[in-house]
C-alpha cells in the first residue's frame, strides 16, 4: 500500500474500534495542520457532554511498526514542527498510531508529557524525534477498560491545561485592575481549597488516616484559608479520628473529640453559618452522649 492508502486504512481501523458513545469528527478537510479529528463523548441519550469530554486525535498509520524494549514500546518518528504545534493546543491532543497489518491501535497523550515537551523544544538540529508509545496503551473494540484508560489520560491532560492556565492567569496579575484582581484571587483560592478537600477525601477513601490528620491540620492552622474551608477540613479530621484514633487512651480520645468540637463551633461562629453551627453542635452532643454512656 502507498502512504495515502495506509492513512485511509488507519483512519478506518481507528473509527471501527471506538466505543459507540464516542463521537468522532474528521477534521482532515479543515486545514487543521496535523490534526485528523476530534472526539467528544455523549450521554445515554446521545447528547454531547461538552468541554471536558472533548479531545483531539492525530492518527498515524504504518504498515509495520517498529518495537523496542523487548516489544513493550512502539517507536514512531514525528516531525518536530508538528509536536511544537500540538503543545500549543488548549485542548488535549492524543497521538494515535495504527499498525495496519495487524490492525492494532496504540496511543500516547501529548499534552501533559513534559519529558517529550522538553526534548521537543530543546532540540536544535534534528527535524524529527522518536516518540515512544507503551503497547499497553491500546484500543480494542468493545474493551471498555482500554477506552476508560484513554479517557483517564484525557482527564489528566485537561487538569494539566487547567493548571497551566491558572499559572498564566497569575502571570497577568500585574496588569489587572484591583477589582478584577481581587475577584481572580478569590476564584483561584476557592478552586485550590476544593482541590485540598478532594485530596482529603482521597486520603480518607484510601484509609491513609495519618495523611488526613496532617493535611487537615495544615489547612486548619493556616491563617489564609477561609473559615468555611477550615471547617470542611476539620470534618475530615473528625471522621478519620472516629475511624482510627491516633491514641488508645480513652481520656485522650475524649479530650481530642472535645477539642475538635470546640474548634468546629468557633469556625462556625467565625463565618456566621447556621448550617455549620448545627453540625458542630451535633458533633458536640454526640461526644457528650458517649461520655455519659461510659460513666
PyMOL commands that set and color helices and strands:
alter all, ss='L'
color gray80, all
select helices_A, chain A and resi 3-16+28-30+51-53+80-87+114-122+144-171+173-175+178-205+209-221+227-243+250-271+274-294
alter helices_A, ss='H'
color red, helices_A
select strands_A, chain A and resi 22-26+37-41+54-62+66-68+73-79+93-99+104-109+128-134
alter strands_A, ss='S'
color yellow, strands_A
deselect
rebuild
show_as cartoon
